[in-house]
């Protein structure tokens, strides 16, 4: 990244501004403004991750850069986070969205703002940008939503195809830990301790609330903008990456919104594209300026003359859990679905995958997967871009029903959403199927290209799931995650089916055997024809930003994924260690540490043995002020219930003088609802 010293405007920063809300709460904001006497448009980012230190370095690369080009950039902490008043009790509550509308109105009233405002955000901030746009506040003129979703049930960290995601547990634990942290006394003064205890007592155990909603009910429909795309009336720029969990959303927004819109999908994980890993990263801040200049300054831009959707067509790579770069090229589609996309259909047979029209057979394949299928699946959403990507699929396919094509005579490019239609029987009333599509090279290494899952009780509806009738035949469709991928000539396409995929998803209540009637099954790939216009796409600019504040590394951290196999007791464990070490933000003299360990365990094929545990420890210190928190969440299940045990301990003081000042304990049993 090139750090830019000279910008069109000098920038003034206000590190903490309190914005009043009508009920008396104050929300804390960090504001960067261009030094000019003329009112300018404003850009708001609205998230709970603590402007003071949580996203400070990321913010300092982005917001001063945009401000230096003539925008007031406003980074706001949600109610109950950072230095903002109140308690954060859940995601995307109506209070959060109402507060956001009030902040927009407040910004528009400021003498330095011309009343034209945009919202930008990644993940949570991308979500609430779309959600607030659907409320149609008059000040909001355009949105950039990065790594965000339009559907809180079907395409978020909680569920996939009606299956309960393991990330639902880890994400709940992340927010459990976040909510234990106090505001900075340097900004709120003596109120810090009162505010801290209000959060410790009031934030609650979000996981229990999420587990009470195992089907698509009103809880998930709230703030899912897919319920009414027409409610969004301002332009939307939707961005994601193939290693992110939210790339499908870009396709849906391009298809369903009826406003000016742009889509961008790179090779990246859950990061802004100027920080994109796997690379190549792009000059995304320059792209955002093109967007804002067009819609907020109304200066016009060639951006809207370019293809609606631009994606990174990935070349074939060997299977590893981390990539610094993904080889490929940029391609564009003038609209979505694109005119160059056509179905490429394969049948399933005893011989493997056969092209449509080739002779198949009436083969009936059966599969009852071990609980160890999924140990090498990586994470539903790659936050770190490694080592959390999928490993060589040969590790998994021994527990799957596998169908493989002959070597391809010529390269095949796909762009869009592959799907399978399966005709199957289950011997249990609650079952799932996990589907993986892999690229198999000449040396037999299998790289997972994309995947999907379906809780078979949700085969017709996630609002009203129904148990299966054992022995009855059903035909279901399983959508895989959208992808752009080249399968080279000489490689083979592999389709793998399994009845479990732990810890990607919580397994069914008991072991399941599926019978697959291959004569009535098919795999449909979204083939893409060559498009000469791809060669004329303008190149992205090189990565730029402003220099963030300095920090000092005091203790090294590390991130690792470890698979343990205890053959004496037939126990399998995935251990995920994410340790940020200890570092000091020099500009504010604040020392921080953060460490989380996730442990996912099973014993043999005992479905009662499935266990998830997440332990997080966080600390803050400045001089003789220090706090530390430790949270622990354990989830187990029997055929009838999920069981949650969670603890929270908060400490104050340094070394031998440290004392525990708060302790919380939760025990919840929640009935399983066809999961």
Secondary structure as a PSIPRED ss2 file (coil, helix, strand):
# PSIPRED VFORMAT (PSIPRED V4.0)

   1 X C   1.000  0.000  0.000
   2 X E   0.000  0.000  1.000
   3 X E   0.000  0.000  1.000
   4 X C   1.000  0.000  0.000
   5 X C   1.000  0.000  0.000
   6 X C   1.000  0.000  0.000
   7 X C   1.000  0.000  0.000
   8 X C   1.000  0.000  0.000
   9 X C   1.000  0.000  0.000
  10 X C   1.000  0.000  0.000
  11 X E   0.000  0.000  1.000
  12 X E   0.000  0.000  1.000
  13 X E   0.000  0.000  1.000
  14 X E   0.000  0.000  1.000
  15 X E   0.000  0.000  1.000
  16 X E   0.000  0.000  1.000
  17 X E   0.000  0.000  1.000
  18 X E   0.000  0.000  1.000
  19 X E   0.000  0.000  1.000
  20 X E   0.000  0.000  1.000
  21 X C   1.000  0.000  0.000
  22 X C   1.000  0.000  0.000
  23 X C   1.000  0.000  0.000
  24 X C   1.000  0.000  0.000
  25 X C   1.000  0.000  0.000
  26 X E   0.000  0.000  1.000
  27 X E   0.000  0.000  1.000
  28 X E   0.000  0.000  1.000
  29 X E   0.000  0.000  1.000
  30 X E   0.000  0.000  1.000
  31 X E   0.000  0.000  1.000
  32 X E   0.000  0.000  1.000
  33 X E   0.000  0.000  1.000
  34 X E   0.000  0.000  1.000
  35 X C   1.000  0.000  0.000
  36 X C   1.000  0.000  0.000
  37 X C   1.000  0.000  0.000
  38 X C   1.000  0.000  0.000
  39 X C   1.000  0.000  0.000
  40 X E   0.000  0.000  1.000
  41 X E   0.000  0.000  1.000
  42 X E   0.000  0.000  1.000
  43 X E   0.000  0.000  1.000
  44 X E   0.000  0.000  1.000
  45 X E   0.000  0.000  1.000
  46 X E   0.000  0.000  1.000
  47 X E   0.000  0.000  1.000
  48 X C   1.000  0.000  0.000
  49 X C   1.000  0.000  0.000
  50 X C   1.000  0.000  0.000
  51 X C   1.000  0.000  0.000
  52 X C   1.000  0.000  0.000
  53 X C   1.000  0.000  0.000
  54 X C   1.000  0.000  0.000
  55 X C   1.000  0.000  0.000
  56 X H   0.000  1.000  0.000
  57 X H   0.000  1.000  0.000
  58 X H   0.000  1.000  0.000
  59 X H   0.000  1.000  0.000
  60 X H   0.000  1.000  0.000
  61 X H   0.000  1.000  0.000
  62 X H   0.000  1.000  0.000
  63 X H   0.000  1.000  0.000
  64 X H   0.000  1.000  0.000
  65 X H   0.000  1.000  0.000
  66 X H   0.000  1.000  0.000
  67 X H   0.000  1.000  0.000
  68 X C   1.000  0.000  0.000
  69 X C   1.000  0.000  0.000
  70 X C   1.000  0.000  0.000
  71 X C   1.000  0.000  0.000
  72 X E   0.000  0.000  1.000
  73 X E   0.000  0.000  1.000
  74 X E   0.000  0.000  1.000
  75 X E   0.000  0.000  1.000
  76 X E   0.000  0.000  1.000
  77 X E   0.000  0.000  1.000
  78 X C   1.000  0.000  0.000
  79 X C   1.000  0.000  0.000
  80 X C   1.000  0.000  0.000
  81 X C   1.000  0.000  0.000
  82 X C   1.000  0.000  0.000
  83 X C   1.000  0.000  0.000
  84 X C   1.000  0.000  0.000
  85 X C   1.000  0.000  0.000
  86 X C   1.000  0.000  0.000
  87 X C   1.000  0.000  0.000
  88 X C   1.000  0.000  0.000
  89 X C   1.000  0.000  0.000
  90 X C   1.000  0.000  0.000
  91 X C   1.000  0.000  0.000
  92 X C   1.000  0.000  0.000
  93 X C   1.000  0.000  0.000
  94 X H   0.000  1.000  0.000
  95 X H   0.000  1.000  0.000
  96 X H   0.000  1.000  0.000
  97 X H   0.000  1.000  0.000
  98 X H   0.000  1.000  0.000
  99 X H   0.000  1.000  0.000
 100 X H   0.000  1.000  0.000
 101 X H   0.000  1.000  0.000
 102 X H   0.000  1.000  0.000
 103 X H   0.000  1.000  0.000
 104 X H   0.000  1.000  0.000
 105 X H   0.000  1.000  0.000
 106 X H   0.000  1.000  0.000
 107 X H   0.000  1.000  0.000
 108 X H   0.000  1.000  0.000
 109 X H   0.000  1.000  0.000
 110 X C   1.000  0.000  0.000
 111 X C   1.000  0.000  0.000
 112 X C   1.000  0.000  0.000
 113 X E   0.000  0.000  1.000
 114 X E   0.000  0.000  1.000
 115 X E   0.000  0.000  1.000
 116 X E   0.000  0.000  1.000
 117 X E   0.000  0.000  1.000
 118 X E   0.000  0.000  1.000
 119 X E   0.000  0.000  1.000
 120 X E   0.000  0.000  1.000
 121 X E   0.000  0.000  1.000
 122 X E   0.000  0.000  1.000
 123 X C   1.000  0.000  0.000
 124 X H   0.000  1.000  0.000
 125 X H   0.000  1.000  0.000
 126 X H   0.000  1.000  0.000
 127 X H   0.000  1.000  0.000
 128 X H   0.000  1.000  0.000
 129 X H   0.000  1.000  0.000
 130 X H   0.000  1.000  0.000
 131 X H   0.000  1.000  0.000
 132 X H   0.000  1.000  0.000
 133 X H   0.000  1.000  0.000
 134 X H   0.000  1.000  0.000
 135 X C   1.000  0.000  0.000
 136 X C   1.000  0.000  0.000
 137 X C   1.000  0.000  0.000
 138 X C   1.000  0.000  0.000
 139 X C   1.000  0.000  0.000
 140 X E   0.000  0.000  1.000
 141 X E   0.000  0.000  1.000
 142 X E   0.000  0.000  1.000
 143 X E   0.000  0.000  1.000
 144 X E   0.000  0.000  1.000
 145 X E   0.000  0.000  1.000
 146 X E   0.000  0.000  1.000
 147 X C   1.000  0.000  0.000
 148 X C   1.000  0.000  0.000
 149 X C   1.000  0.000  0.000
 150 X C   1.000  0.000  0.000
 151 X C   1.000  0.000  0.000
 152 X C   1.000  0.000  0.000
 153 X C   1.000  0.000  0.000
 154 X C   1.000  0.000  0.000
 155 X E   0.000  0.000  1.000
 156 X C   1.000  0.000  0.000
 157 X C   1.000  0.000  0.000
 158 X C   1.000  0.000  0.000
 159 X E   0.000  0.000  1.000
 160 X E   0.000  0.000  1.000
 161 X C   1.000  0.000  0.000
 162 X C   1.000  0.000  0.000
 163 X E   0.000  0.000  1.000
 164 X E   0.000  0.000  1.000
 165 X E   0.000  0.000  1.000
 166 X H   0.000  1.000  0.000
 167 X H   0.000  1.000  0.000
 168 X H   0.000  1.000  0.000
 169 X H   0.000  1.000  0.000
 170 X H   0.000  1.000  0.000
 171 X H   0.000  1.000  0.000
 172 X H   0.000  1.000  0.000
 173 X H   0.000  1.000  0.000
 174 X H   0.000  1.000  0.000
 175 X H   0.000  1.000  0.000
 176 X H   0.000  1.000  0.000
 177 X H   0.000  1.000  0.000
 178 X H   0.000  1.000  0.000
 179 X C   1.000  0.000  0.000
 180 X C   1.000  0.000  0.000
 181 X C   1.000  0.000  0.000
 182 X C   1.000  0.000  0.000
 183 X C   1.000  0.000  0.000
 184 X C   1.000  0.000  0.000
 185 X H   0.000  1.000  0.000
 186 X H   0.000  1.000  0.000
 187 X H   0.000  1.000  0.000
 188 X H   0.000  1.000  0.000
 189 X H   0.000  1.000  0.000
 190 X H   0.000  1.000  0.000
 191 X H   0.000  1.000  0.000
 192 X H   0.000  1.000  0.000
 193 X H   0.000  1.000  0.000
 194 X H   0.000  1.000  0.000
 195 X H   0.000  1.000  0.000
 196 X H   0.000  1.000  0.000
 197 X H   0.000  1.000  0.000
 198 X H   0.000  1.000  0.000
 199 X H   0.000  1.000  0.000
 200 X H   0.000  1.000  0.000
 201 X H   0.000  1.000  0.000
 202 X H   0.000  1.000  0.000
 203 X C   1.000  0.000  0.000
 204 X C   1.000  0.000  0.000
 205 X C   1.000  0.000  0.000
 206 X H   0.000  1.000  0.000
 207 X H   0.000  1.000  0.000
 208 X H   0.000  1.000  0.000
 209 X H   0.000  1.000  0.000
 210 X H   0.000  1.000  0.000
 211 X H   0.000  1.000  0.000
 212 X C   1.000  0.000  0.000
 213 X C   1.000  0.000  0.000
 214 X C   1.000  0.000  0.000
 215 X C   1.000  0.000  0.000
 216 X C   1.000  0.000  0.000
 217 X C   1.000  0.000  0.000
 218 X H   0.000  1.000  0.000
 219 X H   0.000  1.000  0.000
 220 X H   0.000  1.000  0.000
 221 X H   0.000  1.000  0.000
 222 X C   1.000  0.000  0.000
 223 X C   1.000  0.000  0.000
 224 X C   1.000  0.000  0.000
 225 X H   0.000  1.000  0.000
 226 X H   0.000  1.000  0.000
 227 X H   0.000  1.000  0.000
 228 X H   0.000  1.000  0.000
 229 X H   0.000  1.000  0.000
 230 X H   0.000  1.000  0.000
 231 X H   0.000  1.000  0.000
 232 X C   1.000  0.000  0.000
 233 X C   1.000  0.000  0.000
 234 X C   1.000  0.000  0.000
 235 X E   0.000  0.000  1.000
 236 X E   0.000  0.000  1.000
 237 X E   0.000  0.000  1.000
 238 X E   0.000  0.000  1.000
 239 X E   0.000  0.000  1.000
 240 X E   0.000  0.000  1.000
 241 X E   0.000  0.000  1.000
 242 X C   1.000  0.000  0.000
 243 X C   1.000  0.000  0.000
 244 X C   1.000  0.000  0.000
 245 X C   1.000  0.000  0.000
 246 X C   1.000  0.000  0.000
 247 X H   0.000  1.000  0.000
 248 X H   0.000  1.000  0.000
 249 X H   0.000  1.000  0.000
 250 X H   0.000  1.000  0.000
 251 X H   0.000  1.000  0.000
 252 X H   0.000  1.000  0.000
 253 X H   0.000  1.000  0.000
 254 X H   0.000  1.000  0.000
 255 X H   0.000  1.000  0.000
 256 X H   0.000  1.000  0.000
 257 X C   1.000  0.000  0.000
 258 X C   1.000  0.000  0.000
 259 X C   1.000  0.000  0.000
 260 X C   1.000  0.000  0.000
 261 X E   0.000  0.000  1.000
 262 X E   0.000  0.000  1.000
 263 X E   0.000  0.000  1.000
 264 X E   0.000  0.000  1.000
 265 X E   0.000  0.000  1.000
 266 X E   0.000  0.000  1.000
 267 X C   1.000  0.000  0.000
 268 X C   1.000  0.000  0.000
 269 X C   1.000  0.000  0.000
 270 X C   1.000  0.000  0.000
 271 X C   1.000  0.000  0.000
 272 X C   1.000  0.000  0.000
 273 X H   0.000  1.000  0.000
 274 X H   0.000  1.000  0.000
 275 X H   0.000  1.000  0.000
 276 X C   1.000  0.000  0.000
 277 X C   1.000  0.000  0.000
 278 X C   1.000  0.000  0.000
 279 X E   0.000  0.000  1.000
 280 X C   1.000  0.000  0.000
 281 X C   1.000  0.000  0.000
 282 X C   1.000  0.000  0.000
 283 X C   1.000  0.000  0.000
 284 X H   0.000  1.000  0.000
 285 X H   0.000  1.000  0.000
 286 X H   0.000  1.000  0.000
 287 X H   0.000  1.000  0.000
 288 X H   0.000  1.000  0.000
 289 X H   0.000  1.000  0.000
 290 X H   0.000  1.000  0.000
 291 X H   0.000  1.000  0.000
 292 X H   0.000  1.000  0.000
 293 X H   0.000  1.000  0.000
 294 X H   0.000  1.000  0.000
 295 X H   0.000  1.000  0.000
 296 X C   1.000  0.000  0.000
 297 X C   1.000  0.000  0.000
 298 X C   1.000  0.000  0.000
 299 X C   1.000  0.000  0.000
 300 X C   1.000  0.000  0.000
 301 X C   1.000  0.000  0.000
 302 X H   0.000  1.000  0.000
 303 X H   0.000  1.000  0.000
 304 X H   0.000  1.000  0.000
 305 X H   0.000  1.000  0.000
 306 X C   1.000  0.000  0.000
 307 X C   1.000  0.000  0.000
 308 X C   1.000  0.000  0.000
 309 X E   0.000  0.000  1.000
 310 X E   0.000  0.000  1.000
 311 X E   0.000  0.000  1.000
 312 X E   0.000  0.000  1.000
 313 X E   0.000  0.000  1.000
 314 X E   0.000  0.000  1.000
 315 X C   1.000  0.000  0.000
 316 X C   1.000  0.000  0.000
 317 X C   1.000  0.000  0.000
 318 X C   1.000  0.000  0.000
 319 X C   1.000  0.000  0.000
 320 X C   1.000  0.000  0.000
 321 X C   1.000  0.000  0.000
 322 X C   1.000  0.000  0.000
 323 X C   1.000  0.000  0.000
 324 X C   1.000  0.000  0.000
 325 X E   0.000  0.000  1.000
 326 X C   1.000  0.000  0.000
 327 X C   1.000  0.000  0.000
 328 X E   0.000  0.000  1.000
 329 X E   0.000  0.000  1.000
 330 X E   0.000  0.000  1.000
 331 X E   0.000  0.000  1.000
 332 X E   0.000  0.000  1.000
 333 X E   0.000  0.000  1.000
 334 X C   1.000  0.000  0.000
 335 X C   1.000  0.000  0.000
 336 X C   1.000  0.000  0.000
 337 X C   1.000  0.000  0.000
 338 X C   1.000  0.000  0.000
 339 X C   1.000  0.000  0.000
 340 X C   1.000  0.000  0.000
 341 X E   0.000  0.000  1.000
 342 X E   0.000  0.000  1.000
 343 X E   0.000  0.000  1.000
 344 X E   0.000  0.000  1.000
 345 X E   0.000  0.000  1.000
 346 X E   0.000  0.000  1.000
 347 X E   0.000  0.000  1.000
 348 X E   0.000  0.000  1.000
 349 X E   0.000  0.000  1.000
 350 X C   1.000  0.000  0.000
 351 X C   1.000  0.000  0.000
 352 X E   0.000  0.000  1.000
 353 X E   0.000  0.000  1.000
 354 X E   0.000  0.000  1.000
 355 X E   0.000  0.000  1.000
 356 X C   1.000  0.000  0.000
 357 X C   1.000  0.000  0.000
 358 X C   1.000  0.000  0.000
 359 X C   1.000  0.000  0.000
 360 X C   1.000  0.000  0.000
 361 X C   1.000  0.000  0.000
 362 X C   1.000  0.000  0.000
 363 X C   1.000  0.000  0.000
 364 X E   0.000  0.000  1.000
 365 X E   0.000  0.000  1.000
 366 X E   0.000  0.000  1.000
 367 X E   0.000  0.000  1.000
 368 X C   1.000  0.000  0.000
 369 X C   1.000  0.000  0.000
 370 X C   1.000  0.000  0.000
 371 X C   1.000  0.000  0.000
 372 X C   1.000  0.000  0.000
 373 X C   1.000  0.000  0.000
 374 X C   1.000  0.000  0.000
 375 X C   1.000  0.000  0.000
 376 X C   1.000  0.000  0.000
 377 X C   1.000  0.000  0.000
 378 X C   1.000  0.000  0.000
 379 X C   1.000  0.000  0.000
 380 X C   1.000  0.000  0.000
 381 X C   1.000  0.000  0.000
 382 X C   1.000  0.000  0.000
 383 X C   1.000  0.000  0.000
 384 X C   1.000  0.000  0.000
 385 X C   1.000  0.000  0.000
 386 X C   1.000  0.000  0.000
 387 X C   1.000  0.000  0.000
 388 X C   1.000  0.000  0.000
 389 X C   1.000  0.000  0.000
 390 X C   1.000  0.000  0.000
 391 X C   1.000  0.000  0.000
 392 X C   1.000  0.000  0.000
 393 X C   1.000  0.000  0.000
 394 X H   0.000  1.000  0.000
 395 X H   0.000  1.000  0.000
 396 X H   0.000  1.000  0.000
 397 X H   0.000  1.000  0.000
 398 X C   1.000  0.000  0.000
 399 X C   1.000  0.000  0.000
 400 X C   1.000  0.000  0.000
 401 X E   0.000  0.000  1.000
 402 X E   0.000  0.000  1.000
 403 X E   0.000  0.000  1.000
 404 X E   0.000  0.000  1.000
 405 X C   1.000  0.000  0.000
 406 X C   1.000  0.000  0.000
 407 X C   1.000  0.000  0.000
 408 X C   1.000  0.000  0.000
 409 X C   1.000  0.000  0.000
 410 X C   1.000  0.000  0.000
 411 X C   1.000  0.000  0.000
 412 X E   0.000  0.000  1.000
 413 X E   0.000  0.000  1.000
 414 X E   0.000  0.000  1.000
 415 X E   0.000  0.000  1.000
 416 X E   0.000  0.000  1.000
 417 X C   1.000  0.000  0.000
 418 X C   1.000  0.000  0.000
 419 X E   0.000  0.000  1.000
 420 X E   0.000  0.000  1.000
 421 X E   0.000  0.000  1.000
 422 X E   0.000  0.000  1.000
 423 X E   0.000  0.000  1.000
 424 X E   0.000  0.000  1.000
 425 X E   0.000  0.000  1.000
 426 X E   0.000  0.000  1.000
 427 X C   1.000  0.000  0.000
 428 X C   1.000  0.000  0.000
 429 X C   1.000  0.000  0.000
 430 X C   1.000  0.000  0.000
 431 X C   1.000  0.000  0.000
 432 X E   0.000  0.000  1.000
 433 X E   0.000  0.000  1.000
 434 X E   0.000  0.000  1.000
 435 X E   0.000  0.000  1.000
 436 X E   0.000  0.000  1.000
 437 X E   0.000  0.000  1.000
 438 X E   0.000  0.000  1.000
 439 X E   0.000  0.000  1.000
 440 X E   0.000  0.000  1.000
 441 X C   1.000  0.000  0.000
 442 X C   1.000  0.000  0.000
 443 X C   1.000  0.000  0.000
 444 X C   1.000  0.000  0.000
 445 X C   1.000  0.000  0.000
 446 X E   0.000  0.000  1.000
 447 X E   0.000  0.000  1.000
 448 X E   0.000  0.000  1.000
 449 X E   0.000  0.000  1.000
 450 X E   0.000  0.000  1.000
 451 X E   0.000  0.000  1.000
 452 X E   0.000  0.000  1.000
 453 X E   0.000  0.000  1.000
 454 X E   0.000  0.000  1.000
 455 X E   0.000  0.000  1.000
 456 X H   0.000  1.000  0.000
 457 X H   0.000  1.000  0.000
 458 X H   0.000  1.000  0.000
 459 X C   1.000  0.000  0.000
 460 X C   1.000  0.000  0.000
 461 X C   1.000  0.000  0.000
 462 X C   1.000  0.000  0.000
 463 X C   1.000  0.000  0.000
 464 X C   1.000  0.000  0.000
 465 X C   1.000  0.000  0.000
 466 X C   1.000  0.000  0.000
 467 X C   1.000  0.000  0.000
 468 X C   1.000  0.000  0.000
 469 X C   1.000  0.000  0.000
 470 X C   1.000  0.000  0.000
 471 X C   1.000  0.000  0.000
 472 X C   1.000  0.000  0.000
 473 X C   1.000  0.000  0.000
 474 X E   0.000  0.000  1.000
 475 X E   0.000  0.000  1.000
 476 X E   0.000  0.000  1.000
 477 X E   0.000  0.000  1.000
 478 X E   0.000  0.000  1.000
 479 X E   0.000  0.000  1.000
 480 X C   1.000  0.000  0.000
 481 X C   1.000  0.000  0.000
 482 X C   1.000  0.000  0.000
 483 X E   0.000  0.000  1.000
 484 X E   0.000  0.000  1.000
 485 X E   0.000  0.000  1.000
 486 X E   0.000  0.000  1.000
 487 X E   0.000  0.000  1.000
 488 X C   1.000  0.000  0.000
 489 X C   1.000  0.000  0.000
 490 X C   1.000  0.000  0.000
 491 X C   1.000  0.000  0.000
 492 X E   0.000  0.000  1.000
 493 X E   0.000  0.000  1.000
 494 X E   0.000  0.000  1.000
 495 X E   0.000  0.000  1.000
 496 X E   0.000  0.000  1.000
 497 X E   0.000  0.000  1.000
 498 X E   0.000  0.000  1.000
 499 X C   1.000  0.000  0.000
 500 X C   1.000  0.000  0.000
 501 X C   1.000  0.000  0.000
 502 X C   1.000  0.000  0.000
 503 X C   1.000  0.000  0.000
 504 X C   1.000  0.000  0.000
 505 X E   0.000  0.000  1.000
 506 X C   1.000  0.000  0.000
 507 X C   1.000  0.000  0.000
 508 X C   1.000  0.000  0.000
 509 X C   1.000  0.000  0.000
 510 X C   1.000  0.000  0.000
 511 X C   1.000  0.000  0.000
 512 X C   1.000  0.000  0.000
 513 X C   1.000  0.000  0.000
 514 X E   0.000  0.000  1.000
 515 X E   0.000  0.000  1.000
 516 X E   0.000  0.000  1.000
 517 X E   0.000  0.000  1.000
 518 X H   0.000  1.000  0.000
 519 X H   0.000  1.000  0.000
 520 X H   0.000  1.000  0.000
 521 X C   1.000  0.000  0.000
 522 X E   0.000  0.000  1.000
 523 X E   0.000  0.000  1.000
 524 X E   0.000  0.000  1.000
 525 X E   0.000  0.000  1.000
 526 X E   0.000  0.000  1.000
 527 X E   0.000  0.000  1.000
 528 X E   0.000  0.000  1.000
 529 X C   1.000  0.000  0.000
 530 X C   1.000  0.000  0.000
 531 X C   1.000  0.000  0.000
 532 X H   0.000  1.000  0.000
 533 X H   0.000  1.000  0.000
 534 X H   0.000  1.000  0.000
 535 X H   0.000  1.000  0.000
 536 X H   0.000  1.000  0.000
 537 X C   1.000  0.000  0.000
 538 X C   1.000  0.000  0.000
 539 X C   1.000  0.000  0.000
 540 X C   1.000  0.000  0.000
 541 X C   1.000  0.000  0.000
 542 X C   1.000  0.000  0.000
 543 X C   1.000  0.000  0.000
 544 X E   0.000  0.000  1.000
 545 X E   0.000  0.000  1.000
 546 X C   1.000  0.000  0.000
 547 X C   1.000  0.000  0.000
 548 X C   1.000  0.000  0.000
 549 X C   1.000  0.000  0.000
 550 X C   1.000  0.000  0.000
 551 X E   0.000  0.000  1.000
 552 X E   0.000  0.000  1.000
 553 X E   0.000  0.000  1.000
 554 X E   0.000  0.000  1.000
 555 X E   0.000  0.000  1.000
 556 X C   1.000  0.000  0.000
 557 X C   1.000  0.000  0.000
 558 X E   0.000  0.000  1.000
 559 X E   0.000  0.000  1.000
 560 X E   0.000  0.000  1.000
 561 X E   0.000  0.000  1.000
 562 X E   0.000  0.000  1.000
 563 X E   0.000  0.000  1.000
 564 X E   0.000  0.000  1.000
 565 X E   0.000  0.000  1.000
 566 X E   0.000  0.000  1.000
 567 X C   1.000  0.000  0.000
 568 X C   1.000  0.000  0.000
 569 X C   1.000  0.000  0.000
 570 X C   1.000  0.000  0.000
 571 X E   0.000  0.000  1.000
 572 X E   0.000  0.000  1.000
 573 X E   0.000  0.000  1.000
 574 X E   0.000  0.000  1.000
 575 X E   0.000  0.000  1.000
 576 X E   0.000  0.000  1.000
 577 X E   0.000  0.000  1.000
 578 X E   0.000  0.000  1.000
 579 X E   0.000  0.000  1.000
 580 X E   0.000  0.000  1.000
 581 X E   0.000  0.000  1.000
 582 X E   0.000  0.000  1.000
 583 X E   0.000  0.000  1.000
 584 X E   0.000  0.000  1.000
 585 X E   0.000  0.000  1.000
 586 X H   0.000  1.000  0.000
 587 X H   0.000  1.000  0.000
 588 X H   0.000  1.000  0.000
 589 X C   1.000  0.000  0.000
 590 X E   0.000  0.000  1.000
 591 X E   0.000  0.000  1.000
 592 X E   0.000  0.000  1.000
 593 X E   0.000  0.000  1.000
 594 X E   0.000  0.000  1.000
 595 X E   0.000  0.000  1.000
 596 X E   0.000  0.000  1.000
 597 X E   0.000  0.000  1.000
 598 X E   0.000  0.000  1.000
 599 X E   0.000  0.000  1.000
 600 X E   0.000  0.000  1.000
 601 X E   0.000  0.000  1.000
 602 X E   0.000  0.000  1.000
 603 X E   0.000  0.000  1.000
 604 X C   1.000  0.000  0.000
 605 X C   1.000  0.000  0.000
 606 X E   0.000  0.000  1.000
 607 X E   0.000  0.000  1.000
 608 X E   0.000  0.000  1.000
 609 X E   0.000  0.000  1.000
 610 X E   0.000  0.000  1.000
 611 X E   0.000  0.000  1.000
 612 X E   0.000  0.000  1.000
 613 X E   0.000  0.000  1.000
 614 X E   0.000  0.000  1.000
 615 X E   0.000  0.000  1.000
 616 X E   0.000  0.000  1.000
 617 X E   0.000  0.000  1.000
 618 X E   0.000  0.000  1.000
 619 X E   0.000  0.000  1.000
 620 X E   0.000  0.000  1.000
 621 X E   0.000  0.000  1.000
 622 X E   0.000  0.000  1.000
 623 X C   1.000  0.000  0.000
 624 X C   1.000  0.000  0.000
 625 X E   0.000  0.000  1.000
 626 X E   0.000  0.000  1.000
 627 X E   0.000  0.000  1.000
 628 X E   0.000  0.000  1.000
 629 X E   0.000  0.000  1.000
 630 X E   0.000  0.000  1.000
 631 X E   0.000  0.000  1.000
 632 X E   0.000  0.000  1.000
 633 X E   0.000  0.000  1.000
 634 X E   0.000  0.000  1.000
 635 X E   0.000  0.000  1.000
 636 X E   0.000  0.000  1.000
 637 X E   0.000  0.000  1.000
 638 X C   1.000  0.000  0.000
 639 X C   1.000  0.000  0.000
 640 X C   1.000  0.000  0.000
 641 X E   0.000  0.000  1.000
 642 X E   0.000  0.000  1.000
 643 X E   0.000  0.000  1.000
 644 X E   0.000  0.000  1.000
 645 X E   0.000  0.000  1.000
 646 X E   0.000  0.000  1.000
 647 X E   0.000  0.000  1.000
 648 X E   0.000  0.000  1.000
 649 X E   0.000  0.000  1.000
 650 X E   0.000  0.000  1.000
 651 X E   0.000  0.000  1.000
 652 X E   0.000  0.000  1.000
 653 X C   1.000  0.000  0.000
 654 X C   1.000  0.000  0.000
 655 X H   0.000  1.000  0.000
 656 X H   0.000  1.000  0.000
 657 X H   0.000  1.000  0.000
 658 X C   1.000  0.000  0.000
 659 X E   0.000  0.000  1.000
 660 X E   0.000  0.000  1.000
 661 X E   0.000  0.000  1.000
 662 X E   0.000  0.000  1.000
 663 X E   0.000  0.000  1.000
 664 X E   0.000  0.000  1.000
 665 X E   0.000  0.000  1.000
 666 X E   0.000  0.000  1.000
 667 X E   0.000  0.000  1.000
 668 X E   0.000  0.000  1.000
 669 X E   0.000  0.000  1.000
 670 X E   0.000  0.000  1.000
 671 X E   0.000  0.000  1.000
 672 X C   1.000  0.000  0.000
 673 X C   1.000  0.000  0.000
 674 X C   1.000  0.000  0.000
 675 X C   1.000  0.000  0.000
